[in-house]
Every structure is written in C-alpha cells, then in structure tokens.
Amino acid sequence: MENKKVLTELKDGVLIVTINRNERRNAIDPETSAMMEEILNHAEKDNEVGCIIITGAGEKSFCAGEDLSAYDENGGCQTIMEHGFAGITERVSAKPIICAANGTAVAGGLEIAVSCDLIVAAEHARFGLSEVKVGLLATSGGLIRLPKLIPQKIAAEMCLTGKLISAQRAYEVGLVNYVVPAEQVMDKAMELAQTVAQQTKVPVSRTKTSN
C-alpha cells in the first residue's frame, strides 16, 4: 500500500525495499525501523530472495538518518532493533544487500548505506556523517565502518567535521561502486542484484559472510 513507510517488491529473485518517507527525507522513525527489521528478517528466510536492494523514495534523499522529531516525541529514546538501526547496521546477512542511493545519505542514512555490500549512487548524491553538527554521535557503526572502507584521514575529516562528499568523490575514495545518472540508479542496482541472485546461493552466502 502506498501509505506504508516501507514498500517492498520482489522482482526476479531481488527484493526491493524502499524507505517511503519522502516528506521527511526518508528519515527513520521507530515504526520505520521496526518495519525494516521485520522485512529483512523475513527476507533472510525466504528462498525466493537471492539479493536485496535498499533505496529511498523520491530523488533528493536516500535517507537522512534518524527522524529526531519522532524520537523526541517518544521521550528522546531510540527504539533498539535486534539487528541495529533500521534493522541493518548490526545485521550479519547471508544474502547480499545493495544500496541504491537515489539521493543524499547522511548520518544514520550513511550508516545504512555502508552496512550494505555494494553501493550504486546517483550523480547528485552526497554522503556524510553529520551527527557532530548537532551534538550527537554516529552510534550505528559509521565511526567503525567508514575508516575500513576509505582512507583513514578522509574518514577522520568526515567524522570530525560532518563534511559531506559528492558521489564522484565517494567513488574516487572507494566508498561507492558505481556513480550513474539519477534515472539509472535502480537499473544499475537491479543489474548487479540479478547477477548476484542468479549465482549458486551457497557460494555467494559463504563468500559474503567470510568478508
């Protein structure tokens, strides 16, 4: 249904998960986080799912991280999922997950992106850990994962300043796999996902979990 905060579509062995809060820049509130947890848990057990794509609704934002206004309304306490923020940041998934960054991924949005195995980014997308700008910490794995994915000094600058980098810069430093025009993001992500989904599942699963 169109009013759901998270939409799903199974297509040729690929589960497409769309964060559907465009009016809030696809920020994650407690309900959305719980829905993501449930969807990904089910996908892990579904033999029809060979690969997962996570994307955001609209064109401007992949995900703006936590919806701070929603958490304030709930006493300022984040709802902790078994597998971390949005059901993914502490997940050890046997199934490959691709981030289709249709727009900016900041704060927890970047932490979701770097929890995925591959990232396809729109040309206009930007990436950053902006928590420091509002007096918060990136507590969902970004401070640990980012220095493992890109050069340490670049990661340190991003973490300490909250600076955003362009999709092209993210590609140059090894944060994303592909940068494509906005209208091609899902096509490229599906191309990768279908290639993965068509492989024999056991070797793919073991290859992924060995990384």
Summary of the structure (lengths in Angstrom):
residues: 211
radius of gyration: 15.9
end to end distance: 36.3
largest distance: 46.6
contacts: 736
relative contact order: 0.15
helix: 42%
strand: 21%
